[in-house]
Every structure is written in structure tokens, then in C-alpha cells.
Amino acid sequence: MPVITANKLRDSYDVVIVGSGAGGGQTAYTLTMEGVKVLVLEAGRSFDVQSEVAMFQLPSQAPLRGVATPDKQYGFHDCSINSGWDILGEPYTQAGTEPQNQFRWWRQRMMGGRTNHWGRISLRNGPYDFTPRTRWGVGLDWPIGYDDIAPYYDKVEMLIGVFGTNEGLENSPDSSPGVLQPAPKLRVGELFAQKHGKKVGAHVASIHRAVLTQPQDAETIPAKLHPGNLKAQRILADSMQSRSPCFWATDCHRGCAIRANYDSQTVHLRPALATGNLDILPNAMAREITLNKEGKATGITFIDKTTGREGHAKGRVVVLAASSMESVRLLLNSKSSLFPYGLANSSGRVGKGITDSVSSSLGAHIPAFEGMPIHNEDGAGPHAYVPWTAHAQNRNCELGFPGGYHLEFTSGRQMPTLTTFNGIDSRSGSGTTLFGARLKEDARRLHGCQLGFGAQGTMLPNDGSFCELDPELKDQWGIPVLRFHWQWTDFEINQVRHQQKHIRELLEAMGGKVKPFVEADVLKSMKPGGSVIHEVGGAIMGADAAHSVTNQWSQTWDVKNVFLADGAPFASTADKNPTLTIMALAWRMADHLMDELKKGNI
């Protein structure tokens, strides 16, 4: 069972999964390792992480100086292909006209989905993140708690390989002993921030990131993850031995030809294919979920993008993992006499409750970094972050917003590009245009002196942030597109105001020269909704069918054989990146799904 074309589909599968990224890949891995026959439909083309990445190209080798193009919207060196905010023939629309009411939607049309493009930051949601209503009096409590998902965090971290340290922090849970890989040493700027951040209550800690710092333990981990399943253990051991530890060459966004960092193809799809239980159909644009007269899902109707023809994949179970908004779009477009407003939408909640990480950033020139010896900070991104620790001060939203945020480092001592020294005149302090020997001297002295922090914080659902089908516009495949409504509340605005103040204090504690703060510009400091590419929700899980779309297993209340395995069931956004939680929930869901299949309940 390999990567196939549409004319090679089987008559039927046990499970049809839409999407090959973090959630779809994890679900396919979990099911196929236990003998379930699975089809994965991927809207993008196949992609080879070994031969198609620009891992080792110098900036001078990049075409068009490496600038963004419609196919490479983060520039030449980013490994994303056929992906971006705006994809030809695949529009989406906005209900609002003001900048703060715009939502930006990134789509990743390639095998492995968004796992090809992310920073691999892998932080666990904490106990407070599952109970915002109970703790802060706002938002919705999830129908599960941290203890329900903790064992799956351990499993995912062992499978994908996550480095980091256990810090014993409140609401930023530790991993079980022996799960994490060793953390790399902190870099110069991170050590400097760690030393001076204490002055303003900033705790700088090693970050958790899905990158190998040493070979995986192929002798013991497979047996822990697949007890009693010798075939799965052998396949996983072979997969782990094919991965090499990071040697800190280039940024992870370029892709990793040695498979040191996690992406779905490397970790999930390769071993799943090795079981013989997986077919993958690329270039398959899912259009709708089909039902029988009893209201049970029968499969997925799709458009073969290579021929333009319609096809159908039949399955006993359908799992949506197309990314949260794409899965919502599928549900809304799956209309029938049983579900005239979209599949699994008896509550009217499909498309509602969209959230994203609340984010702003600020940087400064750090004079202490001037004239440092030449060294390189490329490789697996920053090695440290600043977790949220002000829980006591914000136990009842005393700071004007629920939850908190963490800070991620942005430094400037990567390999220079053709634009690295733009604006060097203003940084040199000379007041004159630089050229010749003076320009070279100042370039060497000032390279790497910029340090910044980007915040990512909690967002709870609000009634003004949702999506629906546009009443008129369709994409090039004839599928109705999404129209987005977006609204920032006082919670998010107050949080960004706090972010900017805290980052400024931290930079100034390091001696940084920060631009003057203008209070009225707080809205301009906020990154637009969706732009962090952490959007979740739209088919949120809950304790009852009247107020949610899925139950605690990410199983839709209305159609028992339809499950979700991406961020759509999230009831809120925590101050952590969502991908690790997506995978943990997907593994938990897949275990439950297999149990239900064995019992004959589906």
C-alpha cells in the first residue's frame, strides 16, 4: 500500500483520513501500526524531504535573492511549496473591512502539511489551560483535563524526539523522566537574557523543540510505545535508526535532509507505509463527506487535481485532519437533508469559537553584543524561551486578561543575507552615510547586536470570531470558500499591552536601546488574526451536544463515525504552541477509535 493515483484506490478502507500533517500523520501511524487499513487524502503534491529542501544553499545561491514568490511565500529557503496566505484559485473572504477585523489563513498544500513549516516548539498545555471557565470565569472548560492527555504527551515526545529540560514550572508541565532528549547549551544572547531577566521577573529556560540532539533509543522506545506488537516495534526501530541528530547547520524551516527534526513524513508516514496498511493519495482536494440514508458517513468525495475529475474514497470511518479551518469548511460543505446547515452542526457551533495565539513583538539594539567574536547561531532555532510565571498575579484575571503568554527569542547572528545590513547607518551612531572601510568595520561590529522577543498568548473564544461559507464565491474546484469574521476583545488588547511593557522592561534590563513606546499604537502592535498560523477551534469539543461539535474523543456528536484530528476541537488557545497537543489528542482519539471498532460500535 504506497503513494497511489486515484485509479488505484481500494474499494473500501477501514478509515479515510483527510490531511497528512501532524494530526493526520499521527492518526495514520497509530492505526496502521495496529493493522487498520487506512487511506490518507492529501490536497497537495508529494514532497521529498531529502532531495527538495534548500538546506545547504548559501543566500548568494538563491534565485531572485531568495525573496518571496507565489509558490514560496516565506522565501526561497523555506521548504513550503504550493502554500501560503494567498493561493491562486483558492480564495477566502473577509466579513470585516478594518485591519483589526481581518483574518489571515495559511494553507499548506504539500505532503506532510504544516509540519514542513514550523519552529518545532513543543510545549505541553498545563492543567489551567483546560479549565478557563473554572479558573478565570470566562471561556469554556474542556471536557478533558491534563491527566487525560499527559500519557499521550509522553508517547508523542518519545516518538518524534523532543529536546528540553524539566523546570518544575507552574502550568508548564514537565515530561516524565527519561522522555526528553538533552537540551543544547543556551546561546550568548539567551545566557545574557537569563542573567539580566531576573531583574524584571523573567525566567529564561531551555525550550522544548522537536529536534534530535542525539540518536533515538531504538532499543527501548519501540517496546514502550507498542508493547506486545513485535512488527510495530521492528518498523519503528528501523525508522528511528534512519534519523540523524542535528549538527546545527541551518534553520529548521529549510527542511531537514538528515531527518533530525520532526515532520510528518519522516516520523509518521514512512513507518506507517512500511506496515503495508497505508495508501496515500496526493493532489486530492476533499469536497464533502458522504452519508448513507441512516446518517452514517460513507467516505469522502474529492477532486483529483491532476485531472479535474471527481472521485470518491469509501471508508468505514472518516477522520478530518485537514487543518482546523479546512476541516470546518468540509463540515459546512457537507450538506444534506439530514444536515441542511452542514454535517455535525445540530448545535450550530461548526465554524464558531475560532482562536489564535495573541502575539506581538519588540526588539532592540544590545550594545553589550557589539564586537563579539564571529560565531554562528543557525540550526534548530532559539534554545531558550521565557515561560509565563505570573500565575499568582493573574489568578482571577487581575491583569485584565485570562491566562498568559510566553516569549520566544529572535536574534540576529545567523548567516548574513543580502539584506542583513540594511539600516546599518542608523545603528552605527555615526549620523553619516557609511561606505568603504568604515562600513565594513561597523558591519562586523554590529552584526548580531539585535535581539528581540515575540510573545504568544492565550485567547478564549468570542462571538465575533468565526467563519462561515461565503454565499457566492467558490474556488477553482467549484467548492464554496470560507468567509471569516474576526474580533479582538479587551482581553487580547490588554494582553498585548502587557506583552509590550514586559518585553520592553526585559530588553532595557539587558541595556537594550528600544524605540519609544506609544500607548495608542497597541492595536498596531498586534499581529493579525491567523498570522501566527496557530488558528484552532471551529468544531470545539464539549461535555454536551447542545453546545459543542465533538465529545472528549474528538468524535462528532451527530455522526458517530466522523472524528477530527487537527486543531478544530480545541476549546481555546493556550499560551503554548498547539502542534504537540494536536498530536497527543490525535493519538488518544485513534486509540479510542480502534477500541470502538473492535467492539463493533462503529
VEXLO-223129 format. One record per residue (C-alpha): x, y, z; residue in three letters. Coordinates in steps of 0.1 Angstrom, whole numbers, padded with zeros to 4 digits, always signed. Each point is the difference from the previous one (the first is absolute). Layout:
BEGIN
XYZALA
...
***
This chain:
BEGIN
+0000+0000+0000MET
+0020+0030-0013PRO
-0004+0035-0013VAL
-0027-0005-0027ILE
-0020+0016-0027THR
-0038+0003+0000ALA
-0005-0030-0022ASN
+0018-0022+0025LYS
-0024+0006+0029LEU
-0012-0031+0018ARG
-0038-0007+0000ASP
-0001+0010+0037SER
+0022+0008+0030TYR
-0004-0004+0037ASP
+0008+0037+0005VAL
+0003+0029-0025VAL
+0021+0030+0014ILE
-0001+0034-0016VAL
+0034+0017+0005GLY
+0036-0013+0004SER
+0013+0025+0026GLY
+0005-0003+0037ALA
-0035-0013+0009GLY
-0005-0021-0032GLY
+0034-0014+0001GLY
-0002-0010+0037GLN
-0034-0016-0006THR
+0012-0019-0030ALA
+0031-0012+0020TYR
-0020-0011+0030THR
-0026-0019-0020LEU
+0022-0017-0026THR
+0024-0012+0027MET
-0029-0020+0014GLU
-0011-0015-0034GLY
-0028+0025-0010VAL
-0002+0006-0037LYS
+0003+0037-0006VAL
-0002+0025-0029LEU
+0014+0035+0004VAL
-0013+0027-0024LEU
+0024+0029-0005GLU
-0010+0031-0018ALA
+0037+0008-0010GLY
+0026-0018-0020ARG
+0026-0025+0012SER
+0031+0015+0015PHE
+0034-0015+0006ASP
+0016+0014+0032VAL
+0034-0013-0011GLN
+0003+0013-0035SER
-0023+0030-0002GLU
+0012+0022+0029VAL
+0024+0029-0003ALA
+0018-0011+0032MET
+0035+0009-0010PHE
-0004+0027-0026GLN
+0018+0033+0009LEU
-0020+0032-0003PRO
+0020+0010-0030SER
-0012-0032-0018GLN
-0037+0008+0004ALA
-0019+0010-0031PRO
-0015+0035+0000LEU
+0022+0007+0031ARG
-0023-0024+0020GLY
-0030+0023+0000VAL
-0035-0013+0005ALA
-0019-0012-0031THR
-0036-0013-0004PRO
+0013-0036+0004ASP
+0025+0009+0028LYS
-0018+0026+0021GLN
+0027-0002+0028TYR
+0028+0003-0025GLY
+0021-0025-0020PHE
+0017-0017+0030HIS
-0033-0009+0018ASP
-0009-0036-0009CYS
-0037+0009-0006SER
-0013-0006-0035ILE
-0033+0008-0016ASN
-0009+0016+0034SER
-0008+0034+0014GLY
-0023+0027+0010TRP
-0014+0004-0035ASP
-0002-0030-0023ILE
-0009+0005-0036LEU
-0035-0013-0006GLY
-0007-0006+0037GLU
-0012+0033+0015PRO
-0018+0008+0032TYR
-0018+0031+0010THR
-0003+0024+0029GLN
-0032+0013+0016ALA
+0017+0030+0016GLY
+0017+0029-0016THR
+0022+0014+0028GLU
+0036-0014+0003PRO
-0007-0013+0035GLN
-0029-0021-0014ASN
+0020-0018-0026GLN
+0009-0037+0003PHE
+0030-0014-0019ARG
-0003-0036-0009TRP
+0032-0020-0009TRP
-0006-0032-0020ARG
+0028-0026-0004GLN
-0006-0020-0033ARG
+0027-0026+0003MET
+0006-0035+0014MET
+0005+0003+0038GLY
-0020+0032+0002GLY
+0011+0028+0024ARG
+0025-0023+0017THR
+0024+0010-0028ASN
-0003+0036+0011HIS
+0001+0006+0037TRP
+0026+0008+0027GLY
-0005-0035+0017ARG
-0007+0017+0034ILE
-0017-0028+0019SER
-0015+0013+0033LEU
-0027-0018+0020ARG
-0032+0016+0009ASN
-0003+0002+0038GLY
-0029-0008+0024PRO
-0012+0036+0000TYR
-0002+0000-0038ASP
-0028-0026+0000PHE
-0022+0019+0026THR
-0002+0037-0009PRO
-0036+0003+0011ARG
+0007-0016+0034THR
+0032+0019+0005ARG
-0006+0034-0015TRP
-0038+0002-0003GLY
+0001+0004-0038VAL
+0002-0023-0030GLY
-0009-0036-0001LEU
+0014-0029+0020ASP
+0012-0029-0021TRP
-0017-0034+0007PRO
+0034-0015+0007ILE
+0028+0010+0024GLY
+0038-0001+0000TYR
+0001-0035+0016ASP
-0021-0014-0029ASP
+0026+0011-0026ILE
+0033-0002+0019ALA
+0008-0036-0009PRO
-0004+0009-0037TYR
+0023+0030+0004TYR
+0026-0025+0012ASP
-0006-0023-0030LYS
+0001+0027-0026VAL
+0032+0015+0015GLU
+0017-0034-0001MET
-0011-0007-0035LEU
+0009+0033-0016ILE
+0030+0009+0021GLY
-0002+0031+0021VAL
+0029+0017+0018PHE
-0003+0021+0031GLY
+0002+0001+0038THR
-0025-0005+0027ASN
-0003+0033+0019GLU
-0028-0008+0026GLY
-0020+0030-0012LEU
-0036+0007+0010GLU
-0023-0008-0029ASN
+0029-0009-0024SER
+0001-0037+0007PRO
+0032-0021+0001ASP
+0004-0031-0021SER
+0004-0034+0017SER
+0035-0009+0010PRO
+0021-0013-0030GLY
-0024+0014-0026VAL
+0018+0031-0012LEU
+0032+0001-0020GLN
+0029+0021+0015PRO
-0004+0037-0005ALA
+0027+0019-0019PRO
+0019+0027+0017LYS
-0015+0035+0001LEU
+0014+0025-0025ARG
+0017+0033+0010VAL
-0031+0021-0002GLY
-0020-0025+0019GLU
+0025-0002+0028LEU
+0002+0038+0002PHE
-0038+0002+0002ALA
+0000-0028+0026GLN
+0024+0020+0022LYS
-0017+0034-0003HIS
-0036-0012-0004GLY
-0002-0007+0037LYS
-0001+0037+0006LYS
-0035+0002-0015VAL
-0013-0034+0009GLY
+0008-0018-0033ALA
+0009-0036+0004HIS
+0021-0011-0030VAL
-0002-0038-0005ALA
+0010-0026-0026SER
-0027-0004-0025ILE
-0016-0033-0011HIS
+0005-0006-0037ARG
-0006-0030-0023ALA
+0036-0004-0011VAL
+0024-0028+0007LEU
+0031+0009+0020THR
+0011-0037+0002GLN
-0010-0032-0017PRO
-0034-0013+0011GLN
+0000-0031+0023ASP
-0012-0025-0026ALA
+0006-0028+0025GLU
-0025+0009+0026THR
-0025+0027-0013ILE
-0018-0022-0025PRO
-0009-0026+0027ALA
-0013+0028+0022LYS
-0022+0015-0028LEU
-0012-0034-0014HIS
+0001-0026+0028PRO
-0006-0035-0013GLY
+0000+0011-0037ASN
+0033-0013-0014LEU
-0006+0011-0036LYS
-0007+0036+0011ALA
+0031-0001+0022GLN
+0022-0011-0029ARG
-0014+0026-0024ILE
+0004+0028+0025LEU
+0035-0010+0009ALA
+0010+0000-0036ASP
-0016+0035-0004SER
+0018+0014+0030MET
+0033-0014-0012GLN
-0005+0019-0033SER
+0001+0033+0018ARG
+0032+0019+0009SER
+0005+0025+0028PRO
+0001+0037-0009CYS
+0034+0014-0008PHE
-0012+0036+0002TRP
+0005+0010-0036ALA
-0030+0020-0012THR
-0034+0011+0012ASP
-0026-0027+0003CYS
-0025+0019-0022HIS
+0022-0010-0029ARG
-0009-0037+0006GLY
+0023-0027+0012CYS
+0016-0024-0025ALA
+0016-0020+0029ILE
-0034-0003+0018ARG
+0012+0015+0032ALA
-0031+0020+0005ASN
-0036-0012+0001TYR
-0023+0001-0030ASP
-0029-0022-0007SER
+0016-0018-0030GLN
+0032-0008+0020THR
-0016-0012+0032VAL
-0036-0011-0008HIS
-0005-0008-0037LEU
+0032-0019-0007ARG
-0005-0027+0027PRO
-0038+0000-0007ALA
+0007-0008-0036LEU
+0025-0027+0011ALA
-0029-0019+0017THR
-0017-0006-0034GLY
-0032+0014+0015ASN
+0001+0035-0015LEU
-0009+0015-0033ASP
+0007+0037-0006ILE
-0017+0019-0028LEU
+0016+0034-0007PRO
-0017+0028-0020ASN
-0034-0010+0013ALA
-0021+0031+0010MET
-0027-0012+0024ALA
-0034+0015-0008ARG
-0025-0016+0023GLU
-0007-0029+0023ILE
-0026-0024-0014THR
-0028-0016+0021LEU
-0023-0030-0003ASN
-0037+0003+0007LYS
+0006-0009+0036GLU
+0022+0030+0005GLY
+0032-0019+0002LYS
+0031+0013-0019ALA
+0010-0022-0029THR
+0031+0018-0013GLY
+0014+0031-0017ILE
-0008+0015-0033THR
+0031+0017-0014PHE
+0014+0018-0031ILE
+0030-0016-0016ASP
+0021+0032-0006LYS
+0021-0017-0027THR
-0030-0008-0022THR
-0028+0022+0013GLY
-0022-0031+0004ARG
-0022-0007+0030GLU
+0008-0032+0020GLY
-0013-0017+0031HIS
+0019-0018+0028ALA
-0021-0024+0020LYS
+0007-0006+0037GLY
-0016-0015+0031ARG
+0013+0031+0019VAL
+0009+0035-0011VAL
+0026+0021+0019VAL
+0004+0037-0009LEU
+0036+0013+0005ALA
+0001+0025-0028ALA
+0010+0029+0024SER
-0027+0015+0022SER
-0016+0024-0025MET
+0002-0024-0029GLU
-0017-0027+0021SER
-0027+0026+0010VAL
-0004+0008-0037ARG
-0006-0037-0008LEU
-0026-0003+0027LEU
-0019+0031-0012LEU
+0001-0011-0036ASN
-0013-0035+0009SER
-0036+0010-0002LYS
-0029-0025-0003SER
-0037-0004+0009SER
+0012-0013+0034LEU
+0025+0029+0005PHE
-0012+0030-0020PRO
+0024+0024+0018TYR
+0030-0023-0003GLY
+0011-0033+0014LEU
+0001-0004+0038ALA
-0015+0035+0004ASN
-0032-0007+0020SER
+0015+0023+0027SER
+0006+0028-0025GLY
+0036+0001+0013ARG
+0019-0011-0031VAL
+0022+0029-0009GLY
-0004+0017+0034LYS
+0026+0005+0026GLY
+0031+0006-0022ILE
+0031+0012+0020THR
+0036+0007-0008ASP
+0031+0008+0021SER
-0001+0036+0011VAL
+0033+0014-0012SER
+0022+0031-0002SER
+0038+0005-0001SER
+0026+0026+0009LEU
+0038+0001-0006GLY
+0029+0022+0009ALA
+0037+0006-0006HIS
+0021-0015+0028ILE
+0033+0019+0004PRO
+0015-0028+0021ALA
-0001-0022-0031PHE
+0022+0023-0021GLU
+0033-0014-0013GLY
-0007-0036+0011MET
+0022-0026-0016PRO
-0014-0014-0032ILE
-0023-0030+0007HIS
-0031-0015-0015ASN
-0035-0003+0015GLU
-0015-0020-0028ASP
-0015-0034+0006GLY
-0030-0010+0020ALA
-0014+0034+0008GLY
+0003+0016+0035PRO
+0010-0023+0028HIS
-0019+0019+0027ALA
-0032+0018+0007TYR
-0017+0020+0027VAL
-0030-0020+0014PRO
-0029+0017+0018TRP
+0005+0000+0037THR
-0024+0027+0012ALA
-0028-0023+0010HIS
-0003+0014+0035ALA
-0004+0035-0013GLN
-0026-0011-0025ASN
-0020-0026+0018ARG
-0033+0017-0006ASN
+0009+0021-0031CYS
+0014+0027+0022GLU
+0023+0011-0028LEU
-0030+0006-0023GLY
+0002-0032-0020PHE
-0002-0038+0006PRO
+0030-0023-0001GLY
+0033+0013-0011GLY
+0026-0001-0028TYR
+0035-0012-0006HIS
+0029+0018-0017LEU
+0021-0015-0028GLU
+0034+0014-0009PHE
+0009+0016-0034THR
+0037+0007-0004SER
+0021+0013-0029GLY
+0031-0021+0000ARG
-0010-0024-0028GLN
+0017-0003-0033MET
+0000+0035-0016PRO
-0024+0005-0030THR
+0000+0027-0026LEU
-0023+0021+0022THR
+0017-0006+0034THR
+0016+0034+0002PHE
-0029+0021-0013ASN
-0003+0030+0023GLY
+0035-0004+0015ILE
+0005+0038-0003ASP
-0026+0006+0027SER
+0015-0027+0022ARG
+0036+0012-0003SER
-0006+0033+0018GLY
+0021+0018-0025SER
-0027+0022-0014GLY
+0015-0002-0035THR
-0002-0023-0029THR
+0025-0029+0003LEU
+0022-0013-0027PHE
+0033-0016-0005GLY
+0021-0012+0029ALA
-0022+0017+0026ARG
-0031-0019-0013LEU
+0019-0033+0002LYS
+0012+0007+0035GLU
-0035+0009+0013ASP
-0016-0029-0018ALA
+0023-0024+0019ARG
-0004+0019+0033ARG
-0038+0002-0002LEU
-0009-0034-0016HIS
-0020-0020+0025GLY
-0007+0029+0024CYS
-0038-0001-0006GLN
-0020-0020+0025LEU
-0038-0002+0001GLY
-0028-0020+0016PHE
-0033-0011-0015GLY
-0029-0007+0023ALA
-0026-0028-0005GLN
-0029+0000+0024GLY
-0034-0013+0011THR
-0031+0007-0020MET
-0035-0011+0010LEU
-0029-0003-0024PRO
-0022+0031-0006ASN
-0032+0004-0020ASP
+0016+0023-0026GLY
+0027-0025-0012SER
-0014-0027-0022PHE
-0003-0012-0036CYS
-0028-0009-0024GLU
-0004-0009-0036LEU
+0001+0030-0024ASP
-0035+0001-0016PRO
+0014+0005-0035GLU
+0037-0006-0005LEU
+0014-0034-0009LYS
+0036-0012-0005ASP
+0013-0013-0033GLN
-0013-0035+0009TRP
-0035+0013+0004GLY
+0001-0003+0038ILE
-0016+0029+0020PRO
+0027+0019+0019VAL
+0002+0013+0036LEU
-0009+0035+0011ARG
+0017+0011+0032PHE
-0013+0022+0028HIS
+0027+0012+0025TRP
-0001+0020+0031GLN
+0025+0009+0027TRP
-0015+0005+0035THR
+0013+0020+0028ASP
+0017-0031+0014PHE
+0023-0003-0030GLU
+0006+0037-0002ILE
+0009+0001+0037ASN
+0023-0030-0004GLN
+0019+0016-0029VAL
+0004+0032+0020ARG
+0015-0022+0028HIS
+0022-0019-0025GLN
+0015+0033-0014GLN
+0007+0013+0035LYS
+0016-0032+0012HIS
+0021-0005-0031ILE
+0012+0037+0003ARG
+0010-0005+0036GLU
+0019-0032-0008LEU
+0019+0017-0029LEU
+0008+0030+0021GLU
+0012-0022+0028ALA
+0025-0013-0025MET
+0011+0035-0009GLY
-0020+0000-0032GLY
-0008+0031-0020LYS
-0038-0002-0006VAL
-0021+0023-0021LYS
-0023+0023+0021PRO
-0033-0016+0009PHE
-0032+0015-0014VAL
-0031-0012+0020GLU
-0025+0008-0028ALA
+0018-0024-0023ASP
-0008-0032+0019VAL
-0024-0012-0027LEU
+0027+0005-0026LYS
+0023-0021+0021SER
-0023-0030-0002MET
+0006-0026-0027LYS
-0031-0006-0020PRO
-0023-0029+0008GLY
+0014-0032-0016GLY
+0034+0014-0008SER
+0017-0020+0027VAL
-0014-0031-0018ILE
-0013-0014+0032HIS
-0037+0003-0007GLU
-0021-0026+0017VAL
-0037-0006+0009GLY
-0030+0000-0023GLY
-0011-0035+0011ALA
+0006+0003+0037ILE
-0003-0030+0024MET
-0023+0003+0029GLY
-0020-0019+0027ALA
-0033+0000-0019ASP
-0013+0000-0036ALA
-0020+0033+0004ALA
+0031+0022+0005HIS
+0028-0018-0019SER
+0007-0019-0032VAL
+0021-0030+0014THR
+0002-0019+0032ASN
+0032-0005+0021GLN
+0013-0025-0027TRP
-0003+0025-0028SER
-0029-0020-0013GLN
-0029+0020-0014THR
-0031-0003+0020TRP
-0023-0002-0030ASP
+0019-0026-0022VAL
+0017-0026+0021LYS
+0025-0011-0027ASN
+0014+0034-0007VAL
+0030+0012+0021PHE
+0023+0030+0000LEU
+0038-0002+0005ALA
+0012+0036-0005ASP
-0005+0032+0020GLY
-0037+0004-0008ALA
-0012-0016+0033PRO
+0021+0023+0022PHE
-0022+0020+0024ALA
+0026+0028+0003SER
+0035+0010-0007THR
+0025-0004+0028ALA
+0033+0019+0004ASP
+0017-0029-0017LYS
+0004-0010-0036ASN
-0028-0025-0010PRO
+0018-0026-0021THR
+0011-0023+0028LEU
-0035+0000+0014THR
-0015-0007-0034ILE
+0021-0032-0002MET
-0007-0011+0035ALA
-0037+0005-0005LEU
+0002-0019-0033ALA
+0018-0030+0015TRP
-0026+0000+0029ARG
-0028+0002-0025MET
+0014-0028-0022ALA
+0003-0023+0030ASP
-0036+0006+0008HIS
-0010-0005-0036LEU
+0017-0034-0002MET
-0017-0010+0032ASP
-0034+0010-0015GLU
+0008-0019-0032LEU
+0009-0032+0019LYS
-0032+0003+0021LYS
-0021+0005-0032GLY
-0014+0033+0012ASN
+0010+0017-0033ILE
***
